[in-house]
Amino acid sequence: MELGRRELHILALERRSFSGPGAKERTIREELGLAPVRYYQLLNALLDDPRALAADPVTVNRLRRVRESRRSER
């Protein structure tokens, strides 16, 4: 089973860079119609999904490293 459109769009959004404060959150609302909190919940679940790793290993591995780094700082 492959990833759905929303999951692929989330990964694509994570590959982009954003200028200025709030630009990413605004894009999340406008393009996905999601609240940023919900977006990050979906993103975290997606990082643990083997289908996401198969679809975009570079992005998923980078985001996993960031997540682990933040967890170890706590």
N, CA, C and O atoms as a Tripos MOL2 file, in Angstrom:
@<TRIPOS>MOLECULE
protein
  296   295    74     0     0
PROTEIN
NO_CHARGES

@<TRIPOS>ATOM
      1 N           0.8300   -1.1820    0.0000 N.3       1 MET1
      2 CA          0.0000    0.0000    0.0000 C.3       1 MET1
      3 C           0.8810    1.2540    0.0000 C.2       1 MET1
      4 O           1.8590    1.3350    0.7430 O.2       1 MET1
      5 N           0.5290    2.2120   -0.8290 N.am      2 GLU2
      6 CA          1.3270    3.4300   -0.9480 C.3       2 GLU2
      7 C           0.7520    4.5530   -0.1030 C.2       2 GLU2
      8 O          -0.3640    4.4580    0.4070 O.2       2 GLU2
      9 N           1.5270    5.6120    0.0360 N.am      3 LEU3
     10 CA          1.0820    6.7760    0.7750 C.3       3 LEU3
     11 C          -0.0140    7.5060    0.0040 C.2       3 LEU3
     12 O          -0.0560    7.4730   -1.2260 O.2       3 LEU3
     13 N          -0.8860    8.1570    0.7390 N.am      4 GLY4
     14 CA         -1.9520    8.9410    0.1220 C.3       4 GLY4
     15 C          -1.4580   10.3150   -0.2980 C.2       4 GLY4
     16 O          -0.3110   10.6850   -0.0480 O.2       4 GLY4
     17 N          -2.3370   11.0560   -0.9330 N.am      5 ARG5
     18 CA         -1.9870   12.3970   -1.4150 C.3       5 ARG5
     19 C          -1.5700   13.3220   -0.2770 C.2       5 ARG5
     20 O          -0.5890   14.0550   -0.3960 O.2       5 ARG5
     21 N          -2.3200   13.2870    0.8340 N.am      6 ARG6
     22 CA         -1.9920   14.1790    1.9430 C.3       6 ARG6
     23 C          -0.6100   13.8660    2.5030 C.2       6 ARG6
     24 O           0.1600   14.7840    2.7890 O.2       6 ARG6
     25 N          -0.2840   12.5880    2.6640 N.am      7 GLU7
     26 CA          1.0180   12.2090    3.2020 C.3       7 GLU7
     27 C           2.1490   12.6350    2.2640 C.2       7 GLU7
     28 O           3.1830   13.1250    2.7160 O.2       7 GLU7
     29 N           1.9490   12.4470    0.9710 N.am      8 LEU8
     30 CA          2.9620   12.8710   -0.0030 C.3       8 LEU8
     31 C           3.1180   14.3870   -0.0040 C.2       8 LEU8
     32 O           4.2270   14.8980   -0.1630 O.2       8 LEU8
     33 N           2.0220   15.1020    0.1720 N.am      9 HIS9
     34 CA          2.0760   16.5630    0.2210 C.3       9 HIS9
     35 C           2.8300   17.0270    1.4700 C.2       9 HIS9
     36 O           3.5750   18.0050    1.4180 O.2       9 HIS9
     37 N           2.6400   16.3340    2.5810 N.am     10 ILE10
     38 CA          3.3690   16.6710    3.8100 C.3      10 ILE10
     39 C           4.8660   16.5030    3.5900 C.2      10 ILE10
     40 O           5.6500   17.3760    3.9640 O.2      10 ILE10
     41 N           5.2660   15.3950    2.9910 N.am     11 LEU11
     42 CA          6.6920   15.1840    2.7260 C.3      11 LEU11
     43 C           7.2380   16.2390    1.7650 C.2      11 LEU11
     44 O           8.3550   16.7240    1.9490 O.2      11 LEU11
     45 N           6.4690   16.5920    0.7540 N.am     12 ALA12
     46 CA          6.8970   17.6190   -0.1960 C.3      12 ALA12
     47 C           7.0520   18.9670    0.5020 C.2      12 ALA12
     48 O           7.9970   19.7070    0.2270 O.2      12 ALA12
     49 N           6.1290   19.2830    1.3980 N.am     13 LEU13
     50 CA          6.2090   20.5370    2.1290 C.3      13 LEU13
     51 C           7.4570   20.5730    3.0090 C.2      13 LEU13
     52 O           8.0690   21.6290    3.1730 O.2      13 LEU13
     53 N           7.8340   19.4370    3.5730 N.am     14 GLU14
     54 CA          9.0260   19.3670    4.4230 C.3      14 GLU14
     55 C          10.3240   19.5200    3.6280 C.2      14 GLU14
     56 O          11.3620   19.8390    4.2070 O.2      14 GLU14
     57 N          10.2820   19.3010    2.3350 N.am     15 ARG15
     58 CA         11.4730   19.4960    1.5010 C.3      15 ARG15
     59 C          11.6920   20.9650    1.1510 C.2      15 ARG15
     60 O          12.7830   21.3530    0.7320 O.2      15 ARG15
     61 N          10.6550   21.7770    1.3250 N.am     16 ARG16
     62 CA         10.7320   23.1960    0.9640 C.3      16 ARG16
     63 C          11.3700   24.0170    2.0720 C.2      16 ARG16
     64 O          11.4140   23.6030    3.2310 O.2      16 ARG16
     65 N          11.8640   25.1900    1.6920 N.am     17 SER17
     66 CA         12.3590   26.1340    2.6940 C.3      17 SER17
     67 C          11.3970   27.3120    2.7410 C.2      17 SER17
     68 O          10.7430   27.6330    1.7490 O.2      17 SER17
     69 N          11.3170   27.9450    3.8870 N.am     18 PHE18
     70 CA         10.3760   29.0260    4.0990 C.3      18 PHE18
     71 C          11.1080   30.2430    4.6330 C.2      18 PHE18
     72 O          12.0050   30.1330    5.4690 O.2      18 PHE18
     73 N          10.7100   31.4020    4.1360 N.am     19 SER19
     74 CA         11.3500   32.6350    4.5930 C.3      19 SER19
     75 C          10.4240   33.3600    5.5580 C.2      19 SER19
     76 O           9.2290   33.5120    5.3030 O.2      19 SER19
     77 N          10.9750   33.7870    6.6260 N.am     20 GLY20
     78 CA         10.2110   34.5810    7.5790 C.3      20 GLY20
     79 C           9.4120   33.7660    8.5620 C.2      20 GLY20
     80 O           9.0520   32.6200    8.2940 O.2      20 GLY20
     81 N           9.1380   34.3640    9.7020 N.am     21 PRO21
     82 CA          8.3540   33.6890   10.7340 C.3      21 PRO21
     83 C           6.9030   33.5180   10.2990 C.2      21 PRO21
     84 O           6.2890   34.4340    9.7530 O.2      21 PRO21
     85 N           6.3800   32.3460   10.5490 N.am     22 GLY22
     86 CA          4.9860   32.0670   10.2510 C.3      22 GLY22
     87 C           4.7000   31.6370    8.8230 C.2      22 GLY22
     88 O           3.5660   31.2730    8.5110 O.2      22 GLY22
     89 N           5.6990   31.6690    7.9480 N.am     23 ALA23
     90 CA          5.4750   31.3230    6.5370 C.3      23 ALA23
     91 C           5.0760   29.8570    6.3810 C.2      23 ALA23
     92 O           4.1810   29.5360    5.6000 O.2      23 ALA23
     93 N           5.7390   28.9690    7.1220 N.am     24 LYS24
     94 CA          5.4240   27.5470    7.0120 C.3      24 LYS24
     95 C           4.0190   27.2680    7.5450 C.2      24 LYS24
     96 O           3.2560   26.5260    6.9250 O.2      24 LYS24
     97 N           3.6770   27.8550    8.6790 N.am     25 GLU25
     98 CA          2.3580   27.6390    9.2640 C.3      25 GLU25
     99 C           1.2580   28.1580    8.3420 C.2      25 GLU25
    100 O           0.2060   27.5310    8.2150 O.2      25 GLU25
    101 N           1.4950   29.3000    7.6980 N.am     26 ARG26
    102 CA          0.5330   29.8500    6.7520 C.3      26 ARG26
    103 C           0.3580   28.9050    5.5640 C.2      26 ARG26
    104 O          -0.7640   28.6780    5.1100 O.2      26 ARG26
    105 N           1.4560   28.3580    5.0650 N.am     27 THR27
    106 CA          1.4080   27.4140    3.9550 C.3      27 THR27
    107 C           0.6540   26.1500    4.3440 C.2      27 THR27
    108 O          -0.1220   25.6180    3.5510 O.2      27 THR27
    109 N           0.8790   25.6700    5.5560 N.am     28 ILE28
    110 CA          0.1740   24.4770    6.0510 C.3      28 ILE28
    111 C          -1.3300   24.7210    6.0210 C.2      28 ILE28
    112 O          -2.0910   23.8740    5.5530 O.2      28 ILE28
    113 N          -1.7550   25.8700    6.5160 N.am     29 ARG29
    114 CA         -3.1920   26.1880    6.5400 C.3      29 ARG29
    115 C          -3.7590   26.3270    5.1300 C.2      29 ARG29
    116 O          -4.8280   25.7960    4.8290 O.2      29 ARG29
    117 N          -3.0340   27.0460    4.2640 N.am     30 GLU30
    118 CA         -3.5470   27.3430    2.9270 C.3      30 GLU30
    119 C          -3.5360   26.1230    2.0060 C.2      30 GLU30
    120 O          -4.5090   25.8740    1.2930 O.2      30 GLU30
    121 N          -2.4490   25.3710    2.0180 N.am     31 GLU31
    122 CA         -2.3110   24.2640    1.0660 C.3      31 GLU31
    123 C          -2.9430   22.9610    1.5460 C.2      31 GLU31
    124 O          -3.4760   22.1930    0.7450 O.2      31 GLU31
    125 N          -2.8830   22.7160    2.8440 N.am     32 LEU32
    126 CA         -3.3940   21.4490    3.3720 C.3      32 LEU32
    127 C          -4.7110   21.6060    4.1200 C.2      32 LEU32
    128 O          -5.4160   20.6250    4.3580 O.2      32 LEU32
    129 N          -5.0410   22.8320    4.4870 N.am     33 GLY33
    130 CA         -6.2690   23.0510    5.2380 C.3      33 GLY33
    131 C          -6.2200   22.4600    6.6340 C.2      33 GLY33
    132 O          -7.2450   22.0580    7.1860 O.2      33 GLY33
    133 N          -5.0240   22.4100    7.2030 N.am     34 LEU34
    134 CA         -4.8290   21.8310    8.5330 C.3      34 LEU34
    135 C          -4.3180   22.8810    9.5000 C.2      34 LEU34
    136 O          -3.6300   23.8230    9.1080 O.2      34 LEU34
    137 N          -4.6590   22.7090   10.7590 N.am     35 ALA35
    138 CA         -4.0300   23.5090   11.8000 C.3      35 ALA35
    139 C          -2.5970   23.0030   11.9560 C.2      35 ALA35
    140 O          -2.3550   21.8030   11.8310 O.2      35 ALA35
    141 N          -1.6520   23.8870   12.2240 N.am     36 PRO36
    142 CA         -0.2580   23.4430   12.3780 C.3      36 PRO36
    143 C          -0.0720   22.3300   13.4080 C.2      36 PRO36
    144 O           0.7510   21.4380   13.2070 O.2      36 PRO36
    145 N          -0.8230   22.3710   14.5050 N.am     37 VAL37
    146 CA         -0.7060   21.3220   15.5260 C.3      37 VAL37
    147 C          -1.0570   19.9590   14.9170 C.2      37 VAL37
    148 O          -0.3420   18.9800   15.1350 O.2      37 VAL37
    149 N          -2.1370   19.8960   14.1700 N.am     38 ARG38
    150 CA         -2.5550   18.6380   13.5320 C.3      38 ARG38
    151 C          -1.5250   18.1900   12.4990 C.2      38 ARG38
    152 O          -1.2250   17.0020   12.3790 O.2      38 ARG38
    153 N          -0.9860   19.1600   11.7540 N.am     39 TYR39
    154 CA          0.0320   18.8590   10.7550 C.3      39 TYR39
    155 C           1.2280   18.1490   11.3990 C.2      39 TYR39
    156 O           1.7020   17.1290   10.8990 O.2      39 TYR39
    157 N           1.7030   18.7030   12.5100 N.am     40 TYR40
    158 CA          2.8730   18.1100   13.1680 C.3      40 TYR40
    159 C           2.5500   16.7570   13.7910 C.2      40 TYR40
    160 O           3.4310   15.9020   13.8850 O.2      40 TYR40
    161 N           1.3170   16.5470   14.2150 N.am     41 GLN41
    162 CA          0.9160   15.2190   14.6910 C.3      41 GLN41
    163 C           0.9900   14.2130   13.5410 C.2      41 GLN41
    164 O           1.5210   13.1140   13.6970 O.2      41 GLN41
    165 N           0.4560   14.6010   12.3940 N.am     42 LEU42
    166 CA          0.4950   13.7160   11.2190 C.3      42 LEU42
    167 C           1.9320   13.4760   10.7640 C.2      42 LEU42
    168 O           2.2950   12.3560   10.4050 O.2      42 LEU42
    169 N           2.7440   14.5240   10.7810 N.am     43 LEU43
    170 CA          4.1410   14.3900   10.3730 C.3      43 LEU43
    171 C           4.8860   13.4120   11.2710 C.2      43 LEU43
    172 O           5.6280   12.5640   10.7750 O.2      43 LEU43
    173 N           4.7010   13.5160   12.5820 N.am     44 ASN44
    174 CA          5.3780   12.6020   13.5010 C.3      44 ASN44
    175 C           4.9690   11.1570   13.2560 C.2      44 ASN44
    176 O           5.8130   10.2620   13.2890 O.2      44 ASN44
    177 N           3.7030   10.9240   13.0120 N.am     45 ALA45
    178 CA          3.2470    9.5620   12.7040 C.3      45 ALA45
    179 C           3.8460    9.0940   11.3870 C.2      45 ALA45
    180 O           4.2170    7.9290   11.2460 O.2      45 ALA45
    181 N           3.9380    9.9920   10.4340 N.am     46 LEU46
    182 CA          4.4810    9.6590    9.1200 C.3      46 LEU46
    183 C           5.9600    9.2650    9.2000 C.2      46 LEU46
    184 O           6.4160    8.4080    8.4430 O.2      46 LEU46
    185 N           6.6950    9.8790   10.1000 N.am     47 LEU47
    186 CA          8.1190    9.5680   10.2370 C.3      47 LEU47
    187 C           8.3540    8.1350   10.7130 C.2      47 LEU47
    188 O           9.4320    7.5780   10.5050 O.2      47 LEU47
    189 N           7.3560    7.5470   11.3440 N.am     48 ASP48
    190 CA          7.4710    6.1670   11.8140 C.3      48 ASP48
    191 C           6.8780    5.1670   10.8260 C.2      48 ASP48
    192 O           6.8850    3.9630   11.0810 O.2      48 ASP48
    193 N           6.3710    5.6540    9.7140 N.am     49 ASP49
    194 CA          5.7330    4.8040    8.7100 C.3      49 ASP49
    195 C           6.7670    4.3250    7.6890 C.2      49 ASP49
    196 O           7.3920    5.1530    7.0250 O.2      49 ASP49
    197 N           6.9620    3.0150    7.5470 N.am     50 PRO50
    198 CA          7.9510    2.5090    6.5950 C.3      50 PRO50
    199 C           7.6540    2.9100    5.1460 C.2      50 PRO50
    200 O           8.5660    2.9790    4.3230 O.2      50 PRO50
    201 N           6.3950    3.1710    4.8370 N.am     51 ARG51
    202 CA          6.0530    3.6110    3.4780 C.3      51 ARG51
    203 C           6.6260    4.9950    3.1940 C.2      51 ARG51
    204 O           7.0430    5.2770    2.0710 O.2      51 ARG51
    205 N           6.6490    5.8580    4.2080 N.am     52 ALA52
    206 CA          7.2220    7.1960    4.0440 C.3      52 ALA52
    207 C           8.7280    7.0950    3.8240 C.2      52 ALA52
    208 O           9.2910    7.8110    2.9960 O.2      52 ALA52
    209 N           9.3700    6.2110    4.5630 N.am     53 LEU53
    210 CA         10.7990    6.0120    4.3830 C.3      53 LEU53
    211 C          11.1080    5.5150    2.9740 C.2      53 LEU53
    212 O          12.0870    5.9470    2.3660 O.2      53 LEU53
    213 N          10.2950    4.6280    2.4610 N.am     54 ALA54
    214 CA         10.4910    4.1230    1.1000 C.3      54 ALA54
    215 C          10.2340    5.2110    0.0620 C.2      54 ALA54
    216 O          10.9090    5.2600   -0.9670 O.2      54 ALA54
    217 N           9.2650    6.0790    0.3260 N.am     55 ALA55
    218 CA          8.8950    7.1080   -0.6410 C.3      55 ALA55
    219 C           9.9020    8.2590   -0.6980 C.2      55 ALA55
    220 O          10.1640    8.8030   -1.7700 O.2      55 ALA55
    221 N          10.4640    8.6270    0.4490 N.am     56 ASP56
    222 CA         11.3760    9.7730    0.5040 C.3      56 ASP56
    223 C          12.3910    9.5730    1.6310 C.2      56 ASP56
    224 O          12.2950   10.2180    2.6750 O.2      56 ASP56
    225 N          13.3550    8.6860    1.4240 N.am     57 PRO57
    226 CA         14.2910    8.3530    2.5040 C.3      57 PRO57
    227 C          15.1400    9.5280    2.9830 C.2      57 PRO57
    228 O          15.4380    9.6170    4.1740 O.2      57 PRO57
    229 N          15.5290   10.4150    2.1030 N.am     58 VAL58
    230 CA         16.3760   11.5390    2.5060 C.3      58 VAL58
    231 C          15.6260   12.4520    3.4850 C.2      58 VAL58
    232 O          16.1450   12.7950    4.5470 O.2      58 VAL58
    233 N          14.4250   12.8300    3.1210 N.am     59 THR59
    234 CA         13.6360   13.7230    3.9740 C.3      59 THR59
    235 C          13.2590   13.0490    5.2860 C.2      59 THR59
    236 O          13.3800   13.6590    6.3490 O.2      59 THR59
    237 N          12.8100   11.8170    5.2280 N.am     60 VAL60
    238 CA         12.3820   11.1110    6.4400 C.3      60 VAL60
    239 C          13.5650   10.9170    7.3910 C.2      60 VAL60
    240 O          13.4310   11.1440    8.5930 O.2      60 VAL60
    241 N          14.7020   10.5060    6.8750 N.am     61 ASN61
    242 CA         15.8740   10.3160    7.7450 C.3      61 ASN61
    243 C          16.3500   11.6280    8.3480 C.2      61 ASN61
    244 O          16.7470   11.6580    9.5130 O.2      61 ASN61
    245 N          16.3190   12.7270    7.5740 N.am     62 ARG62
    246 CA         16.7060   14.0340    8.1020 C.3      62 ARG62
    247 C          15.7650   14.4400    9.2360 C.2      62 ARG62
    248 O          16.2160   14.8870   10.2900 O.2      62 ARG62
    249 N          14.4730   14.2860    9.0190 N.am     63 LEU63
    250 CA         13.4990   14.6680   10.0440 C.3      63 LEU63
    251 C          13.5750   13.7660   11.2710 C.2      63 LEU63
    252 O          13.3480   14.2220   12.3920 O.2      63 LEU63
    253 N          13.8910   12.5040   11.0680 N.am     64 ARG64
    254 CA         14.0800   11.6050   12.2210 C.3      64 ARG64
    255 C          15.2700   12.0480   13.0580 C.2      64 ARG64
    256 O          15.2080   12.0230   14.2870 O.2      64 ARG64
    257 N          16.3560   12.4540   12.4020 N.am     65 ARG65
    258 CA         17.5370   12.9360   13.1340 C.3      65 ARG65
    259 C          17.2020   14.1890   13.9400 C.2      65 ARG65
    260 O          17.6100   14.3200   15.0940 O.2      65 ARG65
    261 N          16.4620   15.1020   13.3300 N.am     66 VAL66
    262 CA         16.0610   16.3270   14.0270 C.3      66 VAL66
    263 C          15.1970   15.9810   15.2390 C.2      66 VAL66
    264 O          15.3900   16.5240   16.3270 O.2      66 VAL66
    265 N          14.2560   15.0870   15.0410 N.am     67 ARG67
    266 CA         13.3630   14.6860   16.1340 C.3      67 ARG67
    267 C          14.1560   14.0480   17.2780 C.2      67 ARG67
    268 O          13.9320   14.3710   18.4440 O.2      67 ARG67
    269 N          15.0660   13.1610   16.9510 N.am     68 GLU68
    270 CA         15.8750   12.5090   17.9870 C.3      68 GLU68
    271 C          16.7670   13.5160   18.7110 C.2      68 GLU68
    272 O          16.9500   13.4230   19.9240 O.2      68 GLU68
    273 N          17.3150   14.4680   17.9800 N.am     69 SER69
    274 CA         18.1480   15.4860   18.5850 C.3      69 SER69
    275 C          17.3570   16.3190   19.5910 C.2      69 SER69
    276 O          17.8470   16.6340   20.6750 O.2      69 SER69
    277 N          16.1420   16.6660   19.2180 N.am     70 ARG70
    278 CA         15.2840   17.4420   20.1240 C.3      70 ARG70
    279 C          14.8730   16.6320   21.3430 C.2      70 ARG70
    280 O          14.7740   17.1680   22.4460 O.2      70 ARG70
    281 N          14.6370   15.3600   21.1450 N.am     71 ARG71
    282 CA         14.2690   14.5070   22.2780 C.3      71 ARG71
    283 C          15.4270   14.3630   23.2630 C.2      71 ARG71
    284 O          15.2210   14.3480   24.4770 O.2      71 ARG71
    285 N          16.6430   14.2570   22.7340 N.am     72 SER72
    286 CA         17.7900   14.0730   23.6190 C.3      72 SER72
    287 C          18.1480   15.3490   24.3670 C.2      72 SER72
    288 O          18.8120   15.2910   25.4020 O.2      72 SER72
    289 N          17.7190   16.4950   23.8620 N.am     73 GLU73
    290 CA         17.9680   17.7690   24.5440 C.3      73 GLU73
    291 C          17.0980   17.9480   25.7660 C.2      73 GLU73
    292 O          17.4230   18.7440   26.6470 O.2      73 GLU73
    293 N          15.9950   17.2200   25.8330 N.am     74 ARG74
    294 CA         15.0510   17.3740   26.9630 C.3      74 ARG74
    295 C          15.5270   16.7340   28.2080 C.2      74 ARG74
    296 O          14.8420   16.7830   29.2290 O.2      74 ARG74
@<TRIPOS>BOND
     1     1     2 1
     2     2     3 1
     3     3     4 2
     4     3     5 am
     5     5     6 1
     6     6     7 1
     7     7     8 2
     8     7     9 am
     9     9    10 1
    10    10    11 1
    11    11    12 2
    12    11    13 am
    13    13    14 1
    14    14    15 1
    15    15    16 2
    16    15    17 am
    17    17    18 1
    18    18    19 1
    19    19    20 2
    20    19    21 am
    21    21    22 1
    22    22    23 1
    23    23    24 2
    24    23    25 am
    25    25    26 1
    26    26    27 1
    27    27    28 2
    28    27    29 am
    29    29    30 1
    30    30    31 1
    31    31    32 2
    32    31    33 am
    33    33    34 1
    34    34    35 1
    35    35    36 2
    36    35    37 am
    37    37    38 1
    38    38    39 1
    39    39    40 2
    40    39    41 am
    41    41    42 1
    42    42    43 1
    43    43    44 2
    44    43    45 am
    45    45    46 1
    46    46    47 1
    47    47    48 2
    48    47    49 am
    49    49    50 1
    50    50    51 1
    51    51    52 2
    52    51    53 am
    53    53    54 1
    54    54    55 1
    55    55    56 2
    56    55    57 am
    57    57    58 1
    58    58    59 1
    59    59    60 2
    60    59    61 am
    61    61    62 1
    62    62    63 1
    63    63    64 2
    64    63    65 am
    65    65    66 1
    66    66    67 1
    67    67    68 2
    68    67    69 am
    69    69    70 1
    70    70    71 1
    71    71    72 2
    72    71    73 am
    73    73    74 1
    74    74    75 1
    75    75    76 2
    76    75    77 am
    77    77    78 1
    78    78    79 1
    79    79    80 2
    80    79    81 am
    81    81    82 1
    82    82    83 1
    83    83    84 2
    84    83    85 am
    85    85    86 1
    86    86    87 1
    87    87    88 2
    88    87    89 am
    89    89    90 1
    90    90    91 1
    91    91    92 2
    92    91    93 am
    93    93    94 1
    94    94    95 1
    95    95    96 2
    96    95    97 am
    97    97    98 1
    98    98    99 1
    99    99   100 2
   100    99   101 am
   101   101   102 1
   102   102   103 1
   103   103   104 2
   104   103   105 am
   105   105   106 1
   106   106   107 1
   107   107   108 2
   108   107   109 am
   109   109   110 1
   110   110   111 1
   111   111   112 2
   112   111   113 am
   113   113   114 1
   114   114   115 1
   115   115   116 2
   116   115   117 am
   117   117   118 1
   118   118   119 1
   119   119   120 2
   120   119   121 am
   121   121   122 1
   122   122   123 1
   123   123   124 2
   124   123   125 am
   125   125   126 1
   126   126   127 1
   127   127   128 2
   128   127   129 am
   129   129   130 1
   130   130   131 1
   131   131   132 2
   132   131   133 am
   133   133   134 1
   134   134   135 1
   135   135   136 2
   136   135   137 am
   137   137   138 1
   138   138   139 1
   139   139   140 2
   140   139   141 am
   141   141   142 1
   142   142   143 1
   143   143   144 2
   144   143   145 am
   145   145   146 1
   146   146   147 1
   147   147   148 2
   148   147   149 am
   149   149   150 1
   150   150   151 1
   151   151   152 2
   152   151   153 am
   153   153   154 1
   154   154   155 1
   155   155   156 2
   156   155   157 am
   157   157   158 1
   158   158   159 1
   159   159   160 2
   160   159   161 am
   161   161   162 1
   162   162   163 1
   163   163   164 2
   164   163   165 am
   165   165   166 1
   166   166   167 1
   167   167   168 2
   168   167   169 am
   169   169   170 1
   170   170   171 1
   171   171   172 2
   172   171   173 am
   173   173   174 1
   174   174   175 1
   175   175   176 2
   176   175   177 am
   177   177   178 1
   178   178   179 1
   179   179   180 2
   180   179   181 am
   181   181   182 1
   182   182   183 1
   183   183   184 2
   184   183   185 am
   185   185   186 1
   186   186   187 1
   187   187   188 2
   188   187   189 am
   189   189   190 1
   190   190   191 1
   191   191   192 2
   192   191   193 am
   193   193   194 1
   194   194   195 1
   195   195   196 2
   196   195   197 am
   197   197   198 1
   198   198   199 1
   199   199   200 2
   200   199   201 am
   201   201   202 1
   202   202   203 1
   203   203   204 2
   204   203   205 am
   205   205   206 1
   206   206   207 1
   207   207   208 2
   208   207   209 am
   209   209   210 1
   210   210   211 1
   211   211   212 2
   212   211   213 am
   213   213   214 1
   214   214   215 1
   215   215   216 2
   216   215   217 am
   217   217   218 1
   218   218   219 1
   219   219   220 2
   220   219   221 am
   221   221   222 1
   222   222   223 1
   223   223   224 2
   224   223   225 am
   225   225   226 1
   226   226   227 1
   227   227   228 2
   228   227   229 am
   229   229   230 1
   230   230   231 1
   231   231   232 2
   232   231   233 am
   233   233   234 1
   234   234   235 1
   235   235   236 2
   236   235   237 am
   237   237   238 1
   238   238   239 1
   239   239   240 2
   240   239   241 am
   241   241   242 1
   242   242   243 1
   243   243   244 2
   244   243   245 am
   245   245   246 1
   246   246   247 1
   247   247   248 2
   248   247   249 am
   249   249   250 1
   250   250   251 1
   251   251   252 2
   252   251   253 am
   253   253   254 1
   254   254   255 1
   255   255   256 2
   256   255   257 am
   257   257   258 1
   258   258   259 1
   259   259   260 2
   260   259   261 am
   261   261   262 1
   262   262   263 1
   263   263   264 2
   264   263   265 am
   265   265   266 1
   266   266   267 1
   267   267   268 2
   268   267   269 am
   269   269   270 1
   270   270   271 1
   271   271   272 2
   272   271   273 am
   273   273   274 1
   274   274   275 1
   275   275   276 2
   276   275   277 am
   277   277   278 1
   278   278   279 1
   279   279   280 2
   280   279   281 am
   281   281   282 1
   282   282   283 1
   283   283   284 2
   284   283   285 am
   285   285   286 1
   286   286   287 1
   287   287   288 2
   288   287   289 am
   289   289   290 1
   290   290   291 1
   291   291   292 2
   292   291   293 am
   293   293   294 1
   294   294   295 1
   295   295   296 2
@<TRIPOS>SUBSTRUCTURE
     1 MET1         2 RESIDUE 1 A MET
     2 GLU2         6 RESIDUE 1 A GLU
     3 LEU3        10 RESIDUE 1 A LEU
     4 GLY4        14 RESIDUE 1 A GLY
     5 ARG5        18 RESIDUE 1 A ARG
     6 ARG6        22 RESIDUE 1 A ARG
     7 GLU7        26 RESIDUE 1 A GLU
     8 LEU8        30 RESIDUE 1 A LEU
     9 HIS9        34 RESIDUE 1 A HIS
    10 ILE10       38 RESIDUE 1 A ILE
    11 LEU11       42 RESIDUE 1 A LEU
    12 ALA12       46 RESIDUE 1 A ALA
    13 LEU13       50 RESIDUE 1 A LEU
    14 GLU14       54 RESIDUE 1 A GLU
    15 ARG15       58 RESIDUE 1 A ARG
    16 ARG16       62 RESIDUE 1 A ARG
    17 SER17       66 RESIDUE 1 A SER
    18 PHE18       70 RESIDUE 1 A PHE
    19 SER19       74 RESIDUE 1 A SER
    20 GLY20       78 RESIDUE 1 A GLY
    21 PRO21       82 RESIDUE 1 A PRO
    22 GLY22       86 RESIDUE 1 A GLY
    23 ALA23       90 RESIDUE 1 A ALA
    24 LYS24       94 RESIDUE 1 A LYS
    25 GLU25       98 RESIDUE 1 A GLU
    26 ARG26      102 RESIDUE 1 A ARG
    27 THR27      106 RESIDUE 1 A THR
    28 ILE28      110 RESIDUE 1 A ILE
    29 ARG29      114 RESIDUE 1 A ARG
    30 GLU30      118 RESIDUE 1 A GLU
    31 GLU31      122 RESIDUE 1 A GLU
    32 LEU32      126 RESIDUE 1 A LEU
    33 GLY33      130 RESIDUE 1 A GLY
    34 LEU34      134 RESIDUE 1 A LEU
    35 ALA35      138 RESIDUE 1 A ALA
    36 PRO36      142 RESIDUE 1 A PRO
    37 VAL37      146 RESIDUE 1 A VAL
    38 ARG38      150 RESIDUE 1 A ARG
    39 TYR39      154 RESIDUE 1 A TYR
    40 TYR40      158 RESIDUE 1 A TYR
    41 GLN41      162 RESIDUE 1 A GLN
    42 LEU42      166 RESIDUE 1 A LEU
    43 LEU43      170 RESIDUE 1 A LEU
    44 ASN44      174 RESIDUE 1 A ASN
    45 ALA45      178 RESIDUE 1 A ALA
    46 LEU46      182 RESIDUE 1 A LEU
    47 LEU47      186 RESIDUE 1 A LEU
    48 ASP48      190 RESIDUE 1 A ASP
    49 ASP49      194 RESIDUE 1 A ASP
    50 PRO50      198 RESIDUE 1 A PRO
    51 ARG51      202 RESIDUE 1 A ARG
    52 ALA52      206 RESIDUE 1 A ALA
    53 LEU53      210 RESIDUE 1 A LEU
    54 ALA54      214 RESIDUE 1 A ALA
    55 ALA55      218 RESIDUE 1 A ALA
    56 ASP56      222 RESIDUE 1 A ASP
    57 PRO57      226 RESIDUE 1 A PRO
    58 VAL58      230 RESIDUE 1 A VAL
    59 THR59      234 RESIDUE 1 A THR
    60 VAL60      238 RESIDUE 1 A VAL
    61 ASN61      242 RESIDUE 1 A ASN
    62 ARG62      246 RESIDUE 1 A ARG
    63 LEU63      250 RESIDUE 1 A LEU
    64 ARG64      254 RESIDUE 1 A ARG
    65 ARG65      258 RESIDUE 1 A ARG
    66 VAL66      262 RESIDUE 1 A VAL
    67 ARG67      266 RESIDUE 1 A ARG
    68 GLU68      270 RESIDUE 1 A GLU
    69 SER69      274 RESIDUE 1 A SER
    70 ARG70      278 RESIDUE 1 A ARG
    71 ARG71      282 RESIDUE 1 A ARG
    72 SER72      286 RESIDUE 1 A SER
    73 GLU73      290 RESIDUE 1 A GLU
    74 ARG74      294 RESIDUE 1 A ARG
